[in-house]
Amino acid sequence: MFARLVARRFPHRLSRGFATQVGGRSELLVKRPDDVVITFAKRTAMGRARKGQLKDVPVDELLHALFRATLEKTKLNPALLEDICVGTCHPPSPLYISRAAAIAAGIPVEVPISTVNRLCSSGLQSIVNISNSIRTQQIHFGMAVGVESMSLNPRPTPEVVPAIAENAQAHDCVQPMGWTSEMVAQAYNIPRQKQDEYALISHTRAAKASAVEAGIFSEEIIPVEVRGSVISVDDTVRPGVTLESLAKLKPAFMENGASTAGNSSGVGDGAALCILTTRSRAELEGWDIVGKYITSAFVGVEPRYMGISPVAAIPKVLAKTGLQKDDVDVWEINEAFASQFAYCVEQLQVPIEKINPNGGSIALTHPLGMTGTRQVVTGLAELKRRGAEILCTSMCIGSGMGGAAIFVNEARS
């Protein structure tokens, strides 16, 4: 079904070997010495942009706090690190500030660092980059980070020269993401009420998961100290959201539009981190293994309909692994906007019970560079709670791209 769906909507992709299937669930669960495994996966609590607990904290300070907390928690000798990759989108001079933050946190100057920007999947791309370096034996031990301060570094307005803007697809490529949400809603007939209904699912689940007595998010959050205060709880979740309160909100991006502040991803701040190595190295050092990275896939779609890209990326990554959709136990599909999220859920025909079980970016917020890493942290924590095995993460990506990746849980409650 997936292959037929993609063949109809994206026929050019089949010529790139899309339909080739290898592995399968049983094969992915086999443990091998050269597996790329995750030994630590945590995130900071998130803050509402311009209003929340991290609104005045720049990226270097946020990274510094996360690095320090990680080293203290893991008791890791930072000299063992061979590379760090930081996914982030909008801070100026991101490589300089990332390296400075690492050094100030006690990571030796001998440990190199890079930054990567693939917009909404930057955090996932950092994991992919470190994993690929490990697989090719360039390194054996590295750290992947996703971080963003949308309070201090909001999305700039991209500009292209007139000769490029004359191309319709190029013009659409640099338009605001809210505009693309409205284009998806119009093209695929996603009415306002349906968008609000999907948004309510996210808000309700996140409110339940964030409750102190539930303690769900506390399992994935590492407390960090910033300016003498310990940050350990998201301030982005809005309890008490109802369908009626969502219906009262005005369109946020276009007059008579359907995307609002209540059914679109929040703007926020935060950071997340994964430590990766080979299975053989982890076992030699006695490190816990919480997950295994399998593979990823990135695709391009019409920029105007950016949000539908998981419908192309997910089948591609499943085909690469030989998985069927029923093999996946938990899905983390980023909720950039309820319009595109509703479309993706219904086209992929994945049970909503398996998708973002503790809410997604509509309720939690979407710090661009962080989200790709945060979804992995969140998904692995949920697999552990369930005693389940396979995670698929996916997100649409600004400018008209999409990404997806497969991970295996190796932690048991």
C-alpha positions as CSV (number, residue, x, y, z in Angstrom):
1,M,0.0,0.0,0.0
2,F,2.8,2.4,0.9
3,A,4.6,1.9,-2.4
4,R,1.4,2.4,-4.3
5,L,0.6,5.5,-2.4
6,V,4.0,7.0,-3.1
7,A,3.9,5.8,-6.7
8,R,0.7,7.9,-7.2
9,R,1.9,11.0,-5.5
10,F,5.6,10.9,-6.1
11,P,6.2,8.6,-9.1
12,H,9.7,9.9,-9.8
13,R,10.9,8.4,-6.5
14,L,10.5,4.7,-7.5
15,S,13.3,5.1,-10.0
16,R,15.7,5.6,-7.1
17,G,15.3,2.1,-5.7
18,F,12.5,3.1,-3.4
19,A,10.8,-0.3,-3.6
20,T,13.8,-2.3,-2.6
21,Q,13.2,-4.0,0.7
22,V,15.8,-5.5,3.0
23,G,15.8,-6.7,6.6
24,G,12.5,-6.6,8.2
25,R,11.5,-6.5,11.9
26,S,13.2,-9.7,13.0
27,E,16.4,-8.7,11.2
28,L,16.5,-5.2,12.8
29,L,16.2,-6.7,16.3
30,V,19.4,-8.8,15.9
31,K,22.2,-7.4,18.0
32,R,25.6,-7.0,16.3
33,P,28.9,-5.7,17.5
34,D,29.0,-2.9,14.9
35,D,25.5,-1.6,15.5
36,V,25.3,2.1,16.1
37,V,23.7,2.4,19.5
38,I,22.5,5.3,21.7
39,T,23.8,5.2,25.3
40,F,22.2,8.3,26.6
41,A,19.2,10.3,25.3
42,K,17.8,13.3,27.2
43,R,16.3,16.7,26.6
44,T,16.0,19.9,28.5
45,A,12.6,21.2,29.6
46,M,11.2,23.5,26.9
47,G,10.1,27.1,27.3
48,R,7.6,29.3,25.5
49,A,9.3,31.8,23.1
50,R,9.4,35.3,24.4
51,K,7.4,34.5,27.5
52,G,8.8,31.3,29.0
53,Q,11.6,30.2,31.3
54,L,14.3,30.2,28.6
55,K,13.3,33.4,26.8
56,D,16.5,35.2,27.8
57,V,18.9,32.2,27.5
58,P,21.0,32.3,24.3
59,V,22.0,29.1,22.5
60,D,25.5,29.0,23.9
61,E,24.3,29.2,27.5
62,L,21.6,26.6,26.8
63,L,24.2,24.2,25.3
64,H,26.6,24.9,28.1
65,A,24.0,23.9,30.7
66,L,23.1,20.7,28.8
67,F,26.7,19.7,28.3
68,R,27.4,20.2,31.9
69,A,24.4,18.3,33.1
70,T,25.1,15.4,30.7
71,L,28.7,15.0,31.9
72,E,27.6,15.1,35.5
73,K,24.8,12.6,35.0
74,T,26.8,10.1,32.9
75,K,30.1,10.5,34.6
76,L,31.5,10.4,31.1
77,N,35.2,11.2,30.5
78,P,34.7,13.9,27.8
79,A,38.1,13.2,26.4
80,L,36.7,10.0,25.0
81,L,34.4,12.0,22.6
82,E,35.7,12.0,19.0
83,D,33.1,14.4,17.5
84,I,30.1,16.5,18.3
85,C,27.4,17.6,15.8
86,V,24.9,20.3,16.7
87,G,21.7,20.7,14.8
88,T,20.4,24.3,14.9
89,C,18.8,26.8,12.5
90,H,19.0,30.4,13.3
91,P,21.6,31.6,15.8
92,P,24.4,33.6,14.3
93,S,27.9,32.0,14.1
94,P,26.5,28.6,15.4
95,L,29.7,26.7,15.1
96,Y,31.7,29.3,17.1
97,I,29.2,29.4,19.9
98,S,28.6,25.7,20.0
99,R,32.3,25.0,20.3
100,A,32.8,27.7,22.9
101,A,29.9,26.2,25.0
102,A,31.5,22.7,24.8
103,I,34.9,23.9,25.9
104,A,33.4,25.9,28.7
105,A,31.5,22.8,29.9
106,G,34.7,20.9,30.3
107,I,34.9,19.1,26.9
108,P,38.6,19.2,25.8
109,V,39.7,21.4,23.0
110,E,40.9,18.3,21.2
111,V,37.2,17.2,20.6
112,P,36.0,18.7,17.3
113,I,32.5,20.0,16.6
114,S,30.3,20.8,13.6
115,T,26.9,22.3,13.1
116,V,24.2,21.4,10.6
117,N,21.1,23.1,9.5
118,R,18.3,21.1,7.8
119,L,15.7,23.3,9.3
120,C,13.0,21.3,11.2
121,S,15.1,18.1,10.9
122,S,18.4,19.6,12.0
123,G,18.4,17.6,15.3
124,L,17.7,14.4,13.4
125,Q,20.4,15.3,10.9
126,S,22.9,15.6,13.7
127,I,22.1,12.0,14.8
128,V,22.5,10.8,11.2
129,N,25.8,12.6,10.7
130,I,27.3,11.1,13.9
131,S,25.9,7.7,13.1
132,N,27.3,7.7,9.6
133,S,30.7,8.7,10.9
134,I,30.6,5.8,13.3
135,R,29.5,3.3,10.6
136,T,32.4,4.4,8.3
137,Q,34.8,4.0,11.3
138,Q,35.8,7.7,11.1
139,I,34.9,7.8,14.8
140,H,33.7,5.4,17.4
141,F,32.1,7.7,19.9
142,G,30.2,10.9,19.4
143,M,27.5,13.3,20.5
144,A,24.5,14.6,18.6
145,V,22.6,17.7,19.7
146,G,19.6,19.7,18.7
147,V,19.1,23.2,20.0
148,E,17.1,26.4,19.3
149,S,16.3,29.7,20.9
150,M,13.4,31.0,18.9
151,S,13.0,33.7,21.5
152,L,16.4,35.3,20.7
153,N,16.8,33.9,17.1
154,P,13.4,33.9,15.4
155,R,13.0,32.7,11.8
156,P,14.6,35.3,9.5
157,T,12.7,36.3,6.3
158,P,14.6,34.5,3.5
159,E,15.2,36.6,0.4
160,V,16.0,35.6,-3.1
161,V,16.9,37.7,-6.1
162,P,14.1,38.5,-8.6
163,A,15.5,36.1,-11.2
164,I,15.0,33.2,-8.8
165,A,11.7,34.4,-7.4
166,E,10.3,34.3,-10.9
167,N,10.4,30.5,-10.7
168,A,7.1,29.5,-9.1
169,Q,8.6,26.6,-7.0
170,A,11.5,28.7,-5.9
171,H,9.1,31.5,-4.9
172,D,7.1,29.0,-2.8
173,C,10.3,27.6,-1.3
174,V,10.9,30.8,0.8
175,Q,7.3,31.6,1.9
176,P,6.3,31.5,5.5
177,M,5.5,28.1,6.9
178,G,2.0,29.3,8.0
179,W,1.3,30.0,4.4
180,T,2.2,26.4,3.4
181,S,-0.2,25.2,6.1
182,E,-3.0,27.1,4.5
183,M,-2.1,25.8,1.1
184,V,-2.3,22.2,2.3
185,A,-5.6,22.9,4.0
186,Q,-7.0,24.3,0.8
187,A,-5.6,21.8,-1.6
188,Y,-6.5,18.7,0.4
189,N,-9.8,20.1,2.0
190,I,-8.7,20.0,5.6
191,P,-11.4,22.1,7.4
192,R,-10.9,24.2,10.5
193,Q,-12.9,21.9,12.7
194,K,-10.8,18.8,11.7
195,Q,-7.6,20.8,12.4
196,D,-8.9,21.8,15.9
197,E,-9.9,18.2,16.6
198,Y,-6.4,16.9,15.9
199,A,-5.0,19.8,17.9
200,L,-7.1,18.9,20.9
201,I,-5.7,15.4,20.8
202,S,-2.2,16.8,21.2
203,H,-3.1,19.3,23.9
204,T,-5.0,16.7,25.9
205,R,-2.3,14.1,25.7
206,A,0.4,16.6,26.6
207,A,-1.5,17.9,29.6
208,K,-1.9,14.4,30.9
209,A,1.7,13.5,30.3
210,S,3.0,16.7,31.9
211,A,1.0,16.2,35.1
212,V,3.3,15.9,38.1
213,E,1.6,12.7,39.2
214,A,2.1,11.1,35.8
215,G,5.8,11.8,35.8
216,I,6.1,10.9,32.1
217,F,8.1,13.8,30.8
218,S,10.4,13.7,33.9
219,E,11.8,10.4,32.5
220,E,13.1,12.1,29.4
221,I,14.1,15.6,30.8
222,I,17.5,16.2,32.3
223,P,17.3,19.1,34.8
224,V,19.8,21.9,33.9
225,E,21.0,24.8,35.9
226,V,20.7,28.2,34.3
227,R,21.6,31.4,36.2
228,G,21.2,29.7,39.6
229,S,17.8,28.2,38.8
230,V,17.1,24.5,37.9
231,I,15.0,24.1,34.8
232,S,13.2,20.7,34.8
233,V,9.5,21.2,33.7
234,D,8.1,22.3,30.4
235,D,6.2,25.6,30.7
236,T,4.7,25.2,27.2
237,V,1.8,22.9,27.9
238,R,-1.6,24.5,28.3
239,P,-4.0,22.4,30.4
240,G,-7.7,22.9,30.0
241,V,-7.8,23.3,26.2
242,T,-11.2,22.4,24.8
243,L,-12.6,22.3,21.3
244,E,-14.7,25.3,22.2
245,S,-11.6,27.4,23.2
246,L,-9.8,26.3,20.1
247,A,-12.7,27.3,17.9
248,K,-12.6,30.9,19.3
249,L,-9.1,31.6,18.1
250,K,-8.5,33.8,15.1
251,P,-6.5,32.8,12.0
252,A,-2.8,33.4,12.6
253,F,-1.4,33.6,9.1
254,M,-4.1,34.4,6.5
255,E,-7.4,36.2,6.6
256,N,-10.2,33.6,6.6
257,G,-7.6,30.9,7.1
258,A,-7.8,27.9,9.4
259,S,-4.4,27.7,11.1
260,T,-4.4,29.4,14.5
261,A,-2.1,29.7,17.5
262,G,-4.0,26.7,19.0
263,N,-3.7,24.2,16.1
264,S,-0.2,25.2,15.0
265,S,3.1,24.2,16.6
266,G,4.3,26.4,19.3
267,V,7.3,28.7,19.1
268,G,9.8,27.8,21.8
269,D,13.3,27.2,23.2
270,G,15.1,24.0,24.2
271,A,17.8,21.5,23.5
272,A,18.2,17.7,23.3
273,L,21.1,15.3,23.1
274,C,22.0,11.7,22.2
275,I,25.3,10.0,22.8
276,L,26.2,7.3,20.2
277,T,28.8,4.6,19.8
278,T,29.1,1.0,18.6
279,R,27.6,-1.8,20.5
280,S,31.0,-3.4,21.0
281,R,32.4,-0.1,22.5
282,A,29.4,0.4,24.7
283,E,29.7,-3.2,26.1
284,L,33.5,-2.8,26.6
285,E,33.0,0.4,28.6
286,G,30.0,-0.9,30.5
287,W,27.7,1.8,29.2
288,D,23.9,1.3,29.2
289,I,22.3,1.0,25.7
290,V,19.0,2.6,25.4
291,G,18.4,2.4,21.6
292,K,19.8,1.5,18.2
293,Y,19.8,3.7,15.2
294,I,18.8,1.9,12.0
295,T,18.6,4.3,9.1
296,S,17.0,7.5,7.8
297,A,15.5,8.9,4.6
298,F,15.1,12.4,3.3
299,V,12.9,13.6,0.4
300,G,11.8,16.7,-1.4
301,V,8.2,17.7,-2.2
302,E,6.4,20.7,-3.7
303,P,7.5,23.6,-1.5
304,R,3.9,24.9,-1.5
305,Y,2.7,21.7,0.2
306,M,5.7,21.3,2.5
307,G,3.7,19.7,5.3
308,I,2.7,16.6,3.4
309,S,6.3,15.3,3.1
310,P,6.1,12.6,5.8
311,V,3.7,10.8,3.4
312,A,6.8,10.4,1.1
313,A,9.6,10.1,3.7
314,I,7.9,7.4,5.9
315,P,7.3,4.9,3.1
316,K,10.8,5.4,1.9
317,V,12.4,4.7,5.2
318,L,10.1,1.7,5.8
319,A,11.1,0.3,2.4
320,K,14.8,0.6,3.2
321,T,14.3,-1.5,6.3
322,G,11.8,-4.0,5.1
323,L,9.3,-2.9,7.7
324,Q,5.6,-2.7,7.4
325,K,3.7,0.1,9.1
326,D,2.2,-2.4,11.5
327,D,5.7,-3.3,12.7
328,V,6.2,0.2,14.1
329,D,5.1,0.4,17.8
330,V,5.4,4.1,18.3
331,W,5.4,7.0,15.8
332,E,6.7,10.5,16.5
333,I,5.4,12.6,13.6
334,N,6.0,16.3,14.0
335,E,2.9,18.4,14.3
336,A,4.1,21.5,12.5
337,F,0.5,22.4,11.8
338,A,-2.8,20.5,12.4
339,S,-3.5,20.8,8.6
340,Q,-0.5,18.8,7.5
341,F,-0.6,16.5,10.5
342,A,-4.2,15.5,9.8
343,Y,-3.4,14.9,6.2
344,C,-0.4,12.7,7.0
345,V,-2.2,10.6,9.6
346,E,-5.2,9.9,7.3
347,Q,-3.1,9.2,4.2
348,L,-0.7,6.9,6.0
349,Q,-3.6,5.2,7.8
350,V,-1.6,4.7,11.0
351,P,-3.7,4.3,14.2
352,I,-3.7,7.6,16.1
353,E,-3.1,5.7,19.3
354,K,0.4,5.0,18.2
355,I,1.2,8.5,17.1
356,N,2.6,11.1,19.5
357,P,1.0,9.3,22.5
358,N,2.1,12.1,24.8
359,G,1.3,15.0,22.5
360,G,3.4,16.7,19.9
361,S,4.6,20.1,18.9
362,I,1.2,21.7,18.7
363,A,1.0,21.3,22.5
364,L,4.7,21.0,23.5
365,T,6.3,23.6,21.1
366,H,8.7,23.2,18.2
367,P,12.2,24.7,18.7
368,L,13.3,24.0,15.2
369,G,16.8,22.6,15.7
370,M,15.8,20.7,18.8
371,T,12.7,18.8,17.5
372,G,14.4,16.1,15.5
373,T,16.5,15.1,18.5
374,R,13.6,15.6,20.9
375,Q,11.4,13.2,19.0
376,V,14.0,10.5,19.3
377,V,14.4,11.1,23.1
378,T,10.6,11.1,23.5
379,G,10.0,8.1,21.4
380,L,12.7,5.9,23.0
381,A,11.3,6.8,26.5
382,E,7.8,5.8,25.4
383,L,9.1,2.5,23.9
384,K,10.8,1.8,27.3
385,R,7.6,2.4,29.2
386,R,5.6,0.1,26.8
387,G,8.3,-2.6,26.6
388,A,8.0,-2.1,22.8
389,E,10.6,-2.2,20.1
390,I,10.3,0.0,17.0
391,L,10.2,3.8,16.7
392,C,9.6,5.8,13.5
393,T,10.2,9.5,13.6
394,S,9.3,11.9,10.9
395,M,8.9,15.6,10.2
396,C,8.2,18.0,7.4
397,I,11.0,20.4,6.7
398,G,10.9,24.0,5.6
399,S,11.3,24.8,1.9
400,G,9.6,21.5,0.9
401,M,11.4,18.5,2.3
402,G,10.7,15.7,4.7
403,G,12.6,13.3,6.8
404,A,12.1,10.0,8.6
405,A,14.2,7.6,10.7
406,I,13.9,4.2,12.4
407,F,15.2,3.4,15.9
408,V,15.0,0.2,18.0
409,N,14.5,0.3,21.8
410,E,17.0,-1.6,23.9
411,A,16.0,-0.3,27.3
412,R,13.5,-2.2,29.4
413,S,11.5,-1.0,32.3
